[in-house]
Amino acid sequence: MKRLLLLAIAVIFSATGAFAQLTHTAKGAVDETAKAILKKASAKMSGTVSFSVTVVNYDSNKKETFRQKVEILYNAPRYRVKAGSMEIYCDGKAVWQYNQPNKEVVVSPMTDSDDDITNPARLLANYDKSFRAKYIREENDGTAIIDLQPNKARSYHKIRLFINAKTGMLKKLEQHNFDSSRGEYTLSNFKNTKAADSDFTFNTKAHPGVEVVDMR
């Protein structure tokens, strides 16, 4: 989930003493260090992959207000998300949002906004359409920190990514909101896997009694 608006012309000095490389184009400056790391992270999620995401939300006083485990199956641009009693299926054209307690599934067309951070794999693949990337630093353990700043107004001012600079493995994302609250998304159990087309669509026959609300 849009065009690059990055206009910075200064070279950014990181905490490790390395310089972020910027390339100047007609659209502005591109942080080459961030671009290279994000490209490696996106390639890590090529093919069909599955992983878990632990979501933790904090209020402005840094108190935990919500915690949820999310299971994601991804194969660009298709995905399946399972989070508690909610399931989301996307076949690349339509999105099914299934609410188990209400026995209702809402079907809507897939849009550009469907690439938010609840689906980290798609965010990495499409970040340059919606964000400008900035390399911050590399930690002592080899974790590269990169900020994504949205081109358009949103409820948050940046997404901070924590990526293994050597392997490209995405470790964590943080959403920093304007009200000082923060959401954390920690990835685990990452693996390449196999999936069928049916894994990315909602099977109404297997869910008798479910009301289908088709918004397409």
C-alpha positions as CSV (number, residue, x, y, z in Angstrom):
1,M,0.0,0.0,0.0
2,K,2.0,6.7,-4.7
3,R,5.2,8.0,-5.8
4,L,8.6,8.7,-4.3
5,L,8.7,12.1,-2.8
6,L,12.1,11.9,-1.1
7,L,14.0,15.2,-1.8
8,A,16.8,14.9,0.8
9,I,20.2,15.7,-0.7
10,A,22.4,15.2,2.4
11,V,24.4,12.0,3.0
12,I,23.2,10.5,6.3
13,F,25.8,9.4,8.8
14,S,24.9,6.2,10.7
15,A,25.8,5.2,14.2
16,T,28.2,2.6,12.9
17,G,30.3,5.2,11.1
18,A,29.1,4.1,7.6
19,F,27.5,6.4,5.1
20,A,24.1,5.8,3.5
21,Q,24.4,6.1,-0.2
22,L,21.9,8.3,-2.1
23,T,21.2,8.4,-5.8
24,H,19.6,11.5,-7.3
25,T,16.9,11.0,-9.9
26,A,14.1,13.1,-11.5
27,K,11.9,11.9,-8.6
28,G,14.3,12.8,-5.9
29,A,17.0,11.1,-3.9
30,V,16.9,7.4,-3.2
31,D,18.7,6.0,-0.1
32,E,20.7,3.2,-1.8
33,T,21.7,1.6,1.4
34,A,18.1,1.2,2.5
35,K,17.1,0.1,-1.0
36,A,19.7,-2.7,-1.1
37,I,18.7,-4.1,2.3
38,L,15.0,-3.9,1.6
39,K,15.6,-5.7,-1.7
40,K,17.4,-8.5,0.1
41,A,14.5,-8.7,2.6
42,S,11.9,-8.8,-0.1
43,A,13.8,-11.6,-1.9
44,K,13.8,-13.6,1.3
45,M,10.0,-13.8,1.1
46,S,9.9,-14.8,-2.6
47,G,8.0,-17.9,-3.5
48,T,5.5,-19.3,-0.9
49,V,6.4,-18.6,2.7
50,S,4.7,-18.9,6.0
51,F,5.5,-17.1,9.3
52,S,4.0,-16.0,12.6
53,V,3.6,-12.4,13.7
54,T,3.2,-11.4,17.3
55,V,1.4,-8.1,17.4
56,V,1.7,-5.9,20.5
57,N,0.1,-2.5,20.8
58,Y,1.1,0.1,23.4
59,D,-0.7,3.2,24.5
60,S,0.9,6.6,24.8
61,N,2.2,5.6,28.3
62,K,3.9,2.6,26.8
63,K,1.5,0.2,28.5
64,E,0.6,-2.9,26.6
65,T,-3.0,-2.6,25.5
66,F,-3.3,-5.5,23.0
67,R,-1.4,-8.7,22.1
68,Q,-2.3,-11.1,19.2
69,K,-0.6,-13.9,17.4
70,V,-1.1,-13.9,13.7
71,E,-0.3,-16.7,11.2
72,I,0.4,-15.6,7.6
73,L,0.8,-17.6,4.4
74,Y,2.1,-15.6,1.5
75,N,2.6,-16.0,-2.2
76,A,2.8,-12.7,-4.1
77,P,0.2,-11.2,-4.4
78,R,-1.9,-13.7,-2.6
79,Y,-2.0,-14.2,1.2
80,R,-4.0,-15.8,4.0
81,V,-4.0,-14.3,7.5
82,K,-5.4,-16.0,10.6
83,A,-5.7,-14.0,13.8
84,G,-7.8,-15.5,16.5
85,S,-11.4,-15.7,15.3
86,M,-10.7,-13.6,12.2
87,E,-9.4,-15.0,8.9
88,I,-8.5,-13.1,5.8
89,Y,-8.0,-14.6,2.3
90,C,-6.7,-12.9,-0.8
91,D,-6.3,-14.5,-4.2
92,G,-4.7,-11.3,-5.7
93,K,-8.1,-10.0,-6.9
94,A,-10.6,-10.3,-4.1
95,V,-10.3,-10.2,-0.3
96,W,-12.5,-12.4,2.0
97,Q,-12.8,-11.3,5.7
98,Y,-14.3,-14.0,7.7
99,N,-15.6,-13.4,11.2
100,Q,-16.2,-16.8,12.8
101,P,-18.3,-15.7,15.8
102,N,-20.7,-13.7,13.6
103,K,-20.7,-16.4,10.9
104,E,-20.2,-13.7,8.3
105,V,-17.7,-13.3,5.4
106,V,-17.3,-9.9,3.6
107,V,-15.9,-10.0,0.1
108,S,-14.4,-6.9,-1.4
109,P,-12.0,-6.1,-4.3
110,M,-8.3,-6.0,-3.5
111,T,-7.0,-2.4,-3.4
112,D,-3.6,-0.7,-3.1
113,S,-4.4,-0.2,0.6
114,D,-4.3,-3.9,1.3
115,D,-0.5,-3.9,1.7
116,D,-0.4,-2.5,5.2
117,I,1.9,-3.9,7.9
118,T,-0.3,-6.8,8.9
119,N,1.2,-8.3,5.8
120,P,4.9,-7.6,6.1
121,A,5.8,-9.6,2.9
122,R,3.7,-7.4,0.7
123,L,4.8,-4.3,2.4
124,L,8.4,-5.1,1.5
125,A,7.5,-5.9,-2.1
126,N,5.6,-2.6,-2.5
127,Y,7.1,-0.1,-0.1
128,D,8.5,2.2,-2.7
129,K,5.0,3.0,-4.0
130,S,3.8,4.4,-0.7
131,F,6.9,5.2,1.4
132,R,10.4,6.8,1.2
133,A,13.0,4.7,2.9
134,K,15.8,5.9,5.2
135,Y,18.7,3.9,6.5
136,I,19.3,4.7,10.2
137,R,22.1,2.4,11.5
138,E,23.3,-1.1,12.0
139,E,23.3,-2.5,15.6
140,N,26.2,-4.5,17.1
141,D,24.3,-7.8,16.4
142,G,24.1,-7.0,12.7
143,T,20.5,-5.8,12.7
144,A,19.9,-3.0,10.2
145,I,17.3,-0.3,11.1
146,I,15.4,1.3,8.3
147,D,12.5,3.8,8.6
148,L,9.7,4.0,6.1
149,Q,8.0,7.4,6.0
150,P,4.6,7.5,4.3
151,N,4.2,9.8,1.3
152,K,0.6,10.5,2.2
153,A,-1.0,11.5,5.5
154,R,-1.7,8.5,7.8
155,S,-2.3,7.9,11.5
156,Y,1.4,7.1,11.9
157,H,4.5,9.0,10.9
158,K,6.9,6.1,10.3
159,I,7.3,2.3,10.2
160,R,10.6,1.2,11.6
161,L,12.0,-2.1,10.2
162,F,14.6,-4.3,11.9
163,I,16.4,-6.6,9.3
164,N,19.3,-8.9,9.5
165,A,21.7,-7.1,7.2
166,K,23.5,-10.3,6.3
167,T,20.6,-12.7,5.6
168,G,17.9,-10.2,4.8
169,M,15.6,-11.7,7.3
170,L,12.9,-9.3,8.6
171,K,12.9,-9.5,12.4
172,K,10.5,-6.8,13.6
173,L,8.4,-3.8,12.5
174,E,7.3,-0.9,14.6
175,Q,4.5,1.5,13.7
176,H,5.0,4.9,15.4
177,N,1.8,6.8,15.7
178,F,1.3,10.6,16.0
179,D,-0.4,10.1,19.4
180,S,2.9,8.5,20.7
181,S,1.4,5.1,20.8
182,R,3.3,2.3,19.1
183,G,2.5,-1.1,17.5
184,E,5.1,-3.9,17.3
185,Y,5.1,-6.8,14.9
186,T,7.7,-9.5,15.7
187,L,8.2,-12.2,13.1
188,S,9.0,-15.9,13.9
189,N,8.7,-19.4,12.6
190,F,9.6,-18.3,9.1
191,K,9.8,-21.1,6.5
192,N,9.3,-21.9,2.8
193,T,6.3,-24.0,2.2
194,K,3.9,-25.3,-0.4
195,A,0.4,-24.1,-0.9
196,A,-2.5,-24.7,-3.3
197,D,-4.7,-22.1,-5.0
198,S,-7.5,-23.0,-2.6
199,D,-5.5,-21.9,0.4
200,F,-6.0,-18.2,-0.7
201,T,-9.8,-18.3,-1.2
202,F,-12.6,-18.7,1.3
203,N,-14.5,-22.0,0.8
204,T,-18.2,-21.2,1.4
205,K,-19.1,-24.9,0.9
206,A,-16.9,-25.8,3.8
207,H,-18.6,-23.2,6.0
208,P,-22.4,-23.9,5.8
209,G,-24.6,-21.3,7.4
210,V,-22.1,-18.4,6.9
211,E,-23.6,-15.3,5.5
212,V,-21.7,-13.9,2.5
213,V,-21.7,-10.1,2.0
214,D,-20.3,-9.4,-1.4
215,M,-19.1,-5.8,-1.9
216,R,-17.5,-6.3,-5.3
